[in-house]
Amino acid sequence: MAVPLIQQYKVARYIMGRKAARQARYPLVLMLEPLFQCNLACAGCGKIDHPKDILKQRMSVEDALNAVDECGAPMVSIPGGEPLIHKDMPEIIKGIVARKKFVYLCTNAILMKKKMDDYDPSPYFTWSVHLDGLKERHDESVCQEGVFEKAIEAIEMARDRGFRVTINCTLFDGEVPQEVADFFDYVTDLGVEGITVSPGYSYEHAPRQDVFLGRSKSKNLFREIFRHGAERGADWKLNHSSLYLDFLAGNESYECTPWSNVTYNIFGWQKPCYLLVDEGYEKTFKGLMENTEWEKYGVGRNPKCDNCMAHCGYEGTAVEDTFAHPLKALKVMMKGPRLSGDFAEEIPILYGDRSEATATKIPISQIGRRQSSEKEKELG
């Protein structure tokens, strides 16, 4: 793992404390969304499809820090929208760091150089820069030329100033394994601390639905990427547990753990996770944990989850498995994921028997493009 030892230690101590208290469900990460507005309109994003009055809303510093306290998770990820648009973001970051929570500010880096003086290097603060590949691939993914170069300049500037910097990368349909491996080599040479990678989730409100990977495609893609890494002796610092990487390669039959990454945004506590945006909200974290029908979500349980392998749902499962089977995790960490043979058996489909699901039984992979003419005009 690329995560510093002090962070690994504090997160492990948090988990052991929850286990000692026999707490069945607890979050590892708070996904804190202080706004939905963004300065990009990416084809695979499901977070910016809101009316203008919603996009103008901003979470207050008080509400943001209250959510951090109420949730209690040791790590906070701040996605968006684009967090650097929020004028109070430096104060929010300072408040989280003062609480000794590990905070990752997720940014497309367009404003990063301009805003960098507003932040101080800290072991508790990390810039998490969104890059989906090398120049051509990334700029295509974000639907705007020149963004890759701006991001690289910002990463180099942050590294020179002593900041922790990681990359967050989403892989979509049509990825070429060798090119992804080349990209991992490139950002590793930049000196970033780690790379967070995940197959893109099929947001219902994303402008395009034809860019997302199905589960079988995802597993084959990751096996080929890892094979390239093994063949070239790469030292990629992937920001994941070894068993989550094994899951991506199709070697684990994990169920989703949606409560491991809870989400708080301008609407409240989002049910059940960061990715499903139409399932409702709770006013309190306690209400989220107690009132969400968790058993109705996950692959095999809900058609909206059919193709999901995202780290926000499955990293928590992998971490639990690591604590339950440390020798298995160590073996995968030492040898890497298995890259040949049959995939692990898939979770059985259960939702066909539930009346709640019959109305939406078509898999998300079959849903056509839902982009309105207005949105198409907006994206050019």
C-alpha angles and dihedrals in degrees: 000000000000095000114110116255094245090058093045089050095049094046091047090050090051091051093047089051091054091047092049088053088050091236107168098196126033135148125247095188135028112213101209114193108186093175142001099214117110138181090224133057104210119191094232099045120114097179103075099055095104133114116270094254090058093046089055094056121104130196114238122241089242093054092046094052093042088056090051090052095043093050098042096199114154093227131050124195117194111201126155147123092316110319094202090068088067107094093208095050094107090056092047091051092048091051093051093046090049087058089054093241118146106244127194115196106205112209141163085222097231090122097026100102091046093049100038095098088064091068136062127216112255137159085239096055127071133176107224106197120199112231123156098186143313121328102288095039096046096046089049090051094052093040095234133093122233097028094110093056092048090051093050092050090050092048092052091047092050092047090051090053094052100254124147108247130188134173124233112202131185119197121212138186114296097036115153109222095217091051091050089050090050089051092051089051090050098051091042088057088051087067099243116163096233149339123238110200133181140162110255115262118231099244109197090220097047112124089236130034097183095076098068128102125233118225096259091049090048093052093048091046094052093046089055093046092050090046090056089049093051093047093052095040091240121188098209113170098217110189095225143090114267091244093055088055088049088052092052088054089056098253101117131060096213127171118218120264100203096173091062089077109035122185131221120182141150090294095051133252107353120224124255106342148334094276104050104071103174103055099093139254141259127215094224138035089236089055091050093053096043103036103040113101093225093176090068094065136074137056109320091018103065129022090221088066097049098113101027121127096149120150092234088068103031107032089073090053090050091050090052089050090049091057091046095045109023094163091055090050091048091051092053091045091053098041102025127232119319108262103192140044131049123333118248113269114276123243108266119252110253105160095082088079095052119091091209091062101042093082091058101033096132108103116246088241088067096050110109129226110302100190115134121221088248092056091046089054090048092053093046 
